[in-house]
Amino acid sequence: MGRLSSGNAKILESVFIVSFKNLVKTLGRVLKYLLPYWKIVVIALLFNLLATGTRLCQAKFVGWIMELMSKGSPAIAAVLDQSSHPEEQKLKQAGITPYGEKAQQGQGQSVTSTTSPAGNGAESEASRADIDRSIDKLVEAGSGPVGSGHSDENVQISSQEAAFNQFFSYDDGRNPFVTLNYVCLLFLIVMAVMGVCTYFQKYLTDQCGQLAIRDFRNNVFCSLQRLPIKFFDKMRSGEVLSRSTTDVITASGVFSLLSEFTKNFLMVVGCFVWMFWRDWQMTIVVLLISPMVAIAISNFGAKIGQKTSKLQARLADLSALQFENVSAIKVVKANSREDYEYKRFLNRNEDNYAAQMKVVQVQSMQSPVVEFLGIIGIIIIVWFGATRILQGQVSFSQMTEYWALMAMTSHPLSVLSTFYGSCQNSAAAAVRAFEIIDSAPETSSPDAVELPQVKGEVEFENVSFAYEEDKPVLDKVNLKIKPGEFVAIVGTNGSGKSTLVNMLERFYAPDSGKIKIDGYDIAKVTLDSLRSQIGIVFQESILFRDTIYENVRYGNLNASDAEIKEAITMSGADEFIAKFPEGLNTNVGERGSALSGGQRQRLAVARALVHNPHILILDEYTSGLDANAESNLTEVIDRSMKGRTCLVIAHRLATIRHADRIVVMNAGKIAEEGSHSELMAKNGLYRQIFETQAVV
């Protein structure tokens, strides 16, 4: 059993070490975003040091004030020595000062008091009563100079003031109240300096943090733009959104954590250095007690990190569900599935709640456990310090200064105790965000060349492709398209039509075979030079929440107003745009919701035409349109494709009957090809599909 426990301990230790190394590595990557702003960081650190120094001065000021108070007794004793008032002599003989304290000699040793007749050293009740009466008479008499005995009120007030000044003066004649005023004034000045330093430290630190967060967000978003379509096929849109927003924000929390850590760490180090200098024995006791708190903190931090990773995954699931629901809200309402969707959300939200409460449970337990251990330490330290005072090893003012320093470490240590767990939170989120940054982007090969202006010849040579292993979507497809040819690609669902044309844009790379344009292997040309010569209209016309003008201009940011209007005219969009009061400045709404399906498709065509592509791809562009809108759009497309190589994926065969060539695909292969009349004469798959649609 002993060996087994030892082995388990080693395993747990190794897991913790690996986890800690990953934590440092991950947070190190996040903190690299601060490097460009290192000058601001250094300045903020200097202000932090100044602020820490001024905070530490608080303990010294407390010590000074206590020293002023403790010096009152010997000063009064010196005054009593010069007094001949009978009541004052009684106080002196009893070893009592006007403060009611025993006179002190040497290193905190009390002068032997007048003993009682019993001889046991304790003052009798009669002696104490006598002392009290002496003090009362001394105060009532005005405590003037010896033998003054003036009864005149003015003289009595003057005598009281004289006694007051004498009693509260140092032996060297300085007035302690003046000194106290100077100390308090200096205290205020130092605290004002601390406030100014704290302001600049906070401002500069937050500025660095915000700059780093900005760069982190930019990097994540830039990486998203460079990722291949395959990445988005595998990851849900809601999860992508969660990783690029929520996780980035959570990971960026390390910047504020570092700021708080630096401030509190400097405070703790400064206090401990001062404490060691003031009383090294006491400080050793404090340091011996600290490890038990550190062990508790590390254990809680590891647990929080594990729980947080699961929590981030649940949050991503919840975000994905919400995004999916909002995107398909029409489908939800059309099928009266509001309650069903609500139940789905309740289940996911319940999972998120459970994961959140597991984190809360650990965090809630962390604070009281750490605080309880801290209280045990404080009790031990206070007992040890009080013992040293009673033994006369240190003065009360010195111990007060020490305790003030120790008290000043309380809040910083409390903040530092949660630092590791909070870092685990940030690291868990950062890992998810870095998965986006670390994903392989779609890039051109190192020896890629610029694709010159093309004529439009397209060739597929033995092209095979599969989204998943052993499930081919395209199987050794061979197809050659002449420049300016209008080729329609039809077939059953899942036959590989869209995949084939998407590969022409290099959205996907073939597993085997080559795709050529004008004899150039598209795998060996730059992406920008390839895609700039291809225009594509997708089945779903996606528009941005902006004006009509900006949506069309999106196809070519360098297009002139004349080129944009020409593309709009070619697409036939000018007809409905003219009816809008704001014309081209009309906002199309979220995803083009302010427009009809046909209007959105025409703008999508205009966007594809604005950069004058030599190859035009239309992916089921009439899907979702009524017969009238489909007919109008078909006329627009016929005008637009003149002088261009055009590949049209069509579901409705009636729209592509006039194509130069029709390619029929089935199960990832070309089943047949030819003109409409030739394919009808073959009495094959094309005719079967055509006649089925005609009956419908």
Secondary structure, DSSP 8 states (H G I E B T S, - for coil): -HHHHHHHHHHHHHHHHHHHHHHHHHHHHHHGGGGGGHHHHHHHHHHHHHHHHHHHHHHHHHHHHHHHHHTHHHHHHHHHHH---HHHHHHHHHTB-TTS-B-EETTTEE------TTSSS---HHHHHHHHHHHHHHHHHT--STT-----HHHHHHHHHHHHHHHTS-TTS--HHHHHHHHHHHHHHHHHHHHHHHHHHHHHHHHHHHHHHHHHHHHHHHHHHHS-HHHHHHS-HHHHHHHHTHHHHHHHHHHHHHHHHHHHHHHHHHHHHHHHHH-HHHHHHHHHHHHHHHHHHHHHHHHHHHHHHHHHHHHHHHHHHHHHHHHTHHHHHHTT-HHHHHHHHHHHHHHHHHHHHHHHHHHHHHHHHHHHHHHHHHHHHHHHHHHHHHTTSS-HHHHHHHHHHHHHTHHHHHHHHTHHHHHHHHHHHHHHHHHHHHS------TT-B--------EEEEEEEEEEETTEEEEEEEEEEE-TT-EEEEEESTTSSHHHHHHHHTTSS--SEEEEEETTEEGGGB-HHHHHTTEEEE-SS----SSBHHHHHHTT-TT--HHHHHHHHHHHTTHHHHTTSTTGGG-B--GGGTTS-HHHHHHHHHHHHHTT--SEEEEESTTTT--HHHHHHHHHHHHHHTTTSEEEEE-SSGGGGTT-SEEEEEETTEEEEEE-HHHHHHHTSHHHHHHHHHHH-
